[in-house]
Amino acid sequence: MMGTRGRRRLLVVWVLLSVLLAVIGFIEHGDRVRSRSRASAGADDRRLVPVPVEQLGAVEIADAGRLHRFARDASGVWIYHGVHTGTEAAHTHVADPATAERIEKAFAAFGRTRMERDFPLGKGGPDYGLNTPDVVIVLYRGADTQPLVQYAVGQIAPDTVSRYVMVVGRPTVVTIPNYQIDNLLALIRSVSGTSAQVSSPTRP
């Protein structure tokens, strides 16, 4: 009888231990999931582009009074639609693998842009070059005709490596790495056949 009771006690101990280990494992798993969620949310909060680049259907970049439009074709490949100005009734479509790859890489890099610093945009304060922005960028999601987000690009910051940018409709100005803007300007100049110098090299 004593041997049977001892085995029963041992069995109960092992069952309780197994339950305890399972509870600990469940708690640790939940902590890891919450930690990853918080980290992901923090990363998204500082990302300039609010959606993955894969969701974008068109991008317009206004530079020096000219509007350059990029859009995906029916198969999802990026196409450069040429320069649009008020006096031009027609525009060109450039669709070739090399151009599509160049556009894809440039927009993928822009999609990783991080907002660095925040500044209030108030009356009497500096305008950061945003009253007459050098560049305006408009993003469209999928086949939407209404913009997802618009950016006004201002002056280069005093540190010479950042650029002031305002998300249109928000009361703040942020800085982003200036090379991200240079990359977009280099893209439109390469696909449109124009030439101009940019202030910093392309970065991966």
C-alpha positions as CSV (number, residue, x, y, z in Angstrom):
1,M,0.0,0.0,0.0
2,M,2.8,2.4,0.9
3,G,4.4,1.8,-2.4
4,T,1.2,2.6,-4.3
5,R,0.7,5.8,-2.3
6,G,4.3,6.9,-3.0
7,R,3.9,6.3,-6.7
8,R,0.7,8.4,-6.6
9,R,2.4,11.2,-4.8
10,L,5.2,11.1,-7.3
11,L,2.7,11.2,-10.2
12,V,0.9,14.2,-8.7
13,V,4.3,16.0,-8.3
14,W,5.2,15.4,-12.0
15,V,1.8,16.5,-13.2
16,L,2.0,19.7,-11.2
17,L,5.5,20.3,-12.4
18,S,4.4,19.8,-16.0
19,V,1.5,22.2,-15.6
20,L,3.8,24.8,-14.0
21,L,6.3,24.5,-16.9
22,A,3.5,24.9,-19.4
23,V,2.3,28.0,-17.7
24,I,5.8,29.5,-17.6
25,G,6.3,28.7,-21.3
26,F,2.9,30.3,-22.1
27,I,3.8,33.5,-20.2
28,E,7.2,33.8,-21.8
29,H,5.7,33.3,-25.2
30,G,3.2,36.1,-24.6
31,D,5.9,38.4,-23.4
32,R,8.0,37.8,-26.6
33,V,4.9,38.4,-28.8
34,R,4.1,41.6,-27.0
35,S,7.7,42.7,-27.2
36,R,7.9,42.1,-30.9
37,S,4.5,44.0,-31.4
38,R,5.8,47.0,-29.4
39,A,9.0,47.0,-31.4
40,S,7.1,46.8,-34.7
41,A,4.7,49.5,-33.7
42,G,7.6,51.8,-32.7
43,A,9.3,51.2,-36.0
44,D,6.1,52.0,-37.9
45,D,5.7,55.2,-35.9
46,R,8.9,56.6,-37.3
47,R,8.6,55.3,-40.9
48,L,7.8,58.1,-43.3
49,V,5.8,56.0,-45.8
50,P,2.7,54.8,-44.0
51,V,2.2,51.5,-46.0
52,P,4.5,48.9,-47.5
53,V,5.8,49.9,-50.9
54,E,4.1,46.9,-52.4
55,Q,0.8,48.6,-51.8
56,L,1.7,51.7,-53.8
57,G,0.2,52.0,-57.3
58,A,1.6,55.3,-58.3
59,V,4.1,58.0,-57.3
60,E,4.2,61.6,-58.5
61,I,7.3,63.8,-58.0
62,A,7.1,67.5,-58.8
63,D,10.5,69.0,-59.3
64,A,11.4,72.3,-60.9
65,G,7.8,72.9,-62.1
66,R,7.6,69.5,-63.8
67,L,5.5,66.6,-62.6
68,H,7.0,63.1,-63.1
69,R,4.6,60.2,-62.8
70,F,5.4,56.6,-62.1
71,A,2.7,53.9,-62.0
72,R,2.4,50.2,-62.0
73,D,1.0,48.4,-65.1
74,A,-1.5,45.6,-65.0
75,S,1.2,43.1,-64.0
76,G,2.5,45.3,-61.2
77,V,5.7,46.5,-63.1
78,W,6.7,50.1,-62.6
79,I,6.5,52.4,-65.6
80,Y,7.7,55.9,-66.0
81,H,4.9,58.0,-67.6
82,G,7.1,60.9,-68.6
83,V,7.1,64.6,-67.8
84,H,3.8,66.4,-67.4
85,T,3.6,70.2,-67.6
86,G,0.7,72.5,-68.2
87,T,1.7,73.0,-71.8
88,E,2.2,69.4,-72.7
89,A,-0.8,67.5,-74.1
90,A,1.1,64.2,-74.4
91,H,3.7,62.3,-72.4
92,T,5.9,59.3,-72.9
93,H,5.7,55.9,-71.4
94,V,9.0,54.1,-70.8
95,A,8.6,50.4,-70.1
96,D,11.7,48.3,-70.1
97,P,13.2,45.9,-67.5
98,A,16.1,48.1,-66.6
99,T,14.0,51.1,-66.0
100,A,11.4,49.1,-64.0
101,E,14.2,47.7,-61.8
102,R,15.7,51.1,-61.2
103,I,12.3,52.5,-60.2
104,E,11.6,49.5,-58.0
105,K,14.9,49.9,-56.1
106,A,14.5,53.7,-55.6
107,F,11.0,53.4,-54.2
108,A,12.0,50.4,-52.0
109,A,14.7,52.6,-50.5
110,F,12.3,55.5,-50.1
111,G,9.9,53.2,-48.3
112,R,12.5,52.5,-45.7
113,T,12.9,56.2,-44.9
114,R,13.0,57.0,-41.2
115,M,11.9,60.3,-39.6
116,E,14.7,61.6,-37.5
117,R,13.7,64.8,-35.7
118,D,10.4,66.7,-35.2
119,F,9.8,70.4,-35.2
120,P,6.6,72.4,-34.6
121,L,5.3,74.4,-37.5
122,G,3.9,77.6,-36.0
123,K,3.3,81.2,-36.9
124,G,6.4,83.4,-36.7
125,G,8.8,80.4,-36.7
126,P,11.0,79.2,-39.5
127,D,9.3,77.9,-42.6
128,Y,12.1,75.4,-43.3
129,G,11.7,76.2,-47.0
130,L,8.2,74.7,-47.0
131,N,6.4,77.8,-48.1
132,T,7.8,77.2,-51.6
133,P,8.9,73.6,-51.4
134,D,11.7,72.4,-53.7
135,V,10.0,69.1,-54.3
136,V,6.5,67.7,-53.8
137,I,6.0,63.9,-53.6
138,V,2.5,62.3,-53.8
139,L,1.9,58.6,-53.1
140,Y,-1.2,56.7,-54.3
141,R,-2.3,53.3,-52.9
142,G,-3.2,50.7,-55.5
143,A,-5.6,52.0,-58.1
144,D,-6.8,54.9,-55.9
145,T,-7.2,58.3,-57.6
146,Q,-7.1,60.1,-54.3
147,P,-3.6,60.6,-52.8
148,L,-2.6,58.4,-49.8
149,V,-0.1,61.0,-48.6
150,Q,1.6,64.1,-49.8
151,Y,5.0,65.4,-48.8
152,A,6.4,68.9,-49.2
153,V,10.2,68.8,-49.3
154,G,12.0,71.9,-48.0
155,Q,15.6,73.0,-47.3
156,I,18.6,71.0,-46.4
157,A,19.1,71.2,-42.6
158,P,22.1,72.9,-41.1
159,D,23.8,69.5,-40.5
160,T,23.9,69.2,-44.3
161,V,22.9,65.5,-44.3
162,S,19.2,65.9,-43.4
163,R,16.3,67.5,-45.2
164,Y,13.1,69.1,-43.8
165,V,9.9,67.4,-44.9
166,M,6.3,68.0,-44.0
167,V,3.5,65.5,-44.4
168,V,0.8,67.7,-45.8
169,G,-2.0,68.2,-43.3
170,R,0.2,67.7,-40.2
171,P,1.3,70.6,-37.9
172,T,4.9,69.3,-37.6
173,V,8.0,69.2,-39.7
174,V,10.4,66.3,-39.6
175,T,13.9,65.7,-40.9
176,I,14.9,62.7,-43.0
177,P,18.2,61.6,-44.5
178,N,18.8,63.9,-47.5
179,Y,20.2,61.1,-49.6
180,Q,16.6,59.7,-49.9
181,I,15.5,62.9,-51.7
182,D,18.7,62.9,-53.8
183,N,17.9,59.3,-54.8
184,L,14.5,60.2,-56.1
185,L,15.8,63.2,-58.0
186,A,18.5,61.0,-59.5
187,L,15.9,58.6,-60.5
188,I,13.7,61.1,-62.4
189,R,16.8,62.6,-64.1
190,S,18.0,59.2,-65.2
191,V,14.7,58.0,-66.6
192,S,13.7,61.4,-68.1
193,G,17.1,61.9,-69.8
194,T,17.9,65.2,-68.0
195,S,21.1,65.8,-66.1
196,A,21.8,67.5,-62.8
197,Q,24.1,67.1,-59.8
198,V,22.9,65.7,-56.5
199,S,24.5,66.4,-53.2
200,S,25.1,62.9,-51.9
201,P,25.6,59.4,-53.4
202,T,23.0,56.7,-53.5
203,R,23.1,54.5,-50.4
204,P,21.8,50.9,-50.2
